[in-house]
C-alpha cells in the first residue's frame, strides 16, 4: 500500500506541474492539443479520488489499531528519518522512510497484533543481612541450637521479569516471574482482566494481591523499610492468591475500593490447588484519600479492610492439602525460619480479620500506622477459639526535601522522585545528592492465645534510604527486637529472646 501511495504522490506532483503549465500556455495552444489536456485533467481527477480513498482506508486502520502508529511516531523522529544524510535538501522517499523506521524498531519487543500492547517490567533486589547479637532462645528458634547464632546472608531477594499490557478493546494482562529462587522459579502476578466496565470498573482474574493491609498492597519497589512488619505479613503472607476481584475509584478519586473471592492456598510454586475443600475467603478494602493538597505533596489516607475465610482445619497436611490456618513471619528480615509461628491450628473452621490503616504526608514528613485483629473459630471439641492481633507505626522524613508520592486510584504509596539524581561521571565527579530519607518503625504482634504459643514479637527499626534516581536506591536497616512466649521445644515456651539485625538492600526496577 505504501509503495502505491508513493507512486500516486509522485504522479500527482507531475500531473499538477503539467496542468499548471497548461494554464499558462492554454491560450496559445493549438486546438489539436486541447483533447490531450482534457485527458490529463480527467486522469488527475481519477488519481486524486483514488488517493483520497486510500487515505481514508489508512485512517480507519489507524483508528482500529487504537493508536499504535501514534505511539511509534512519538518514540521515533520522523523528521530525522526523512532527512537525507548526504545533506540533500530534497529529502528522501517514502520507501526510505519506512526502511529507516523498520531499522529503528528492529529487535524491540512488539505485541502479537497491532491492536495490542506489551511492556517489559522487572526488578532486582540484592540484600545483605547480619546478626551481630542474639540470645539463646532466638538461636534455638533459628538454628535449633541455643549456642549457635543465626548466620549472615548475602543474595538476591527478588529477581523478577515480566510483561504487561492491553488487549483490544478493553482487556489487560500481567505475567511476572520470580527467579531469585534459582532452580525454584515461581510466578507472582499472573492475571487477565477487563477495564472500563460500567459498574465494576476493573475486574481481574488470576494470581493477584489480596486487598487487605496497606503495606502488602504497596509495591516492594516503594516501601519505606526493607521488609514488612510482623502482623501485616503474617495475616497476608506473600499477599497473592488465585481469585477474582473488582477494583474501583470514584470520579473525584477521593474513594477507592477492592473486593474479591480467593483461594487461601499459596500456589505460586505449584500452579494448582488439589482438595475437595476450597478453603475460600472473601476479602475487601474501602479507602479514602481525605487530604489532597499542593498536587499531592500533602495527602491523607484512611481505610478499613478485612477478610472472612473458611480453612480446612482437618486437612491431612501433606503439602498440597495443608490446613491454611497458619500465621507466621520472619523477624522483619530474611532468616531460615519464621520466628513467630502459630503452626497449623487444628480444627480451624472460620476466621475473621479486620484492620484499620492510616497515613498522613505533609511535605517531606510521613506518618503511617496499621492495626489488625483476627478471631478464629474451631470445630467443637478441637480446642478453644483463638484471638491474634498486632500493628505497627512509623515516621519518615526526607532530609533533601522530597515527599512520598501517593496513588489516589489504588490507595497505595508511589515512586519517590529525587529533586536531583545522584550519579558518578566518567571523570569521577559526583552529580546531585539524590534523595535522603530517615525512618523509624515500631512493630508488635501477639500470636499466643489459649493453646497456641506462636510468640509475642516487638521490634524497633531505624532506616536510611538513599534514592539515587526514581528507579534505583539503597536501603539500610538496623533492627532491635525481642521474642517471648514462643513454643520452640516440647518443654514449652521460651522467654527473654532478644536480637539485633542489620540489613542493606540495593534495588533497581524498570
PyMOL commands that set and color helices and strands:
alter all, ss='L'
color gray80, all
select helices_A, chain A and resi 2-25+31-64+68-75+78-81+94-105+136-143+214-217+230-235+294-296
alter helices_A, ss='H'
color red, helices_A
select strands_A, chain A and resi 119-134+153-167+171-178+186-194+202-209+240-249+255-263+280-293+298-309+328-329+340-341+348-362+365-378+386-398+406-407+412-413+435-449+452-469+472-489+492-494+497-509
alter strands_A, ss='S'
color yellow, strands_A
deselect
rebuild
show_as cartoon
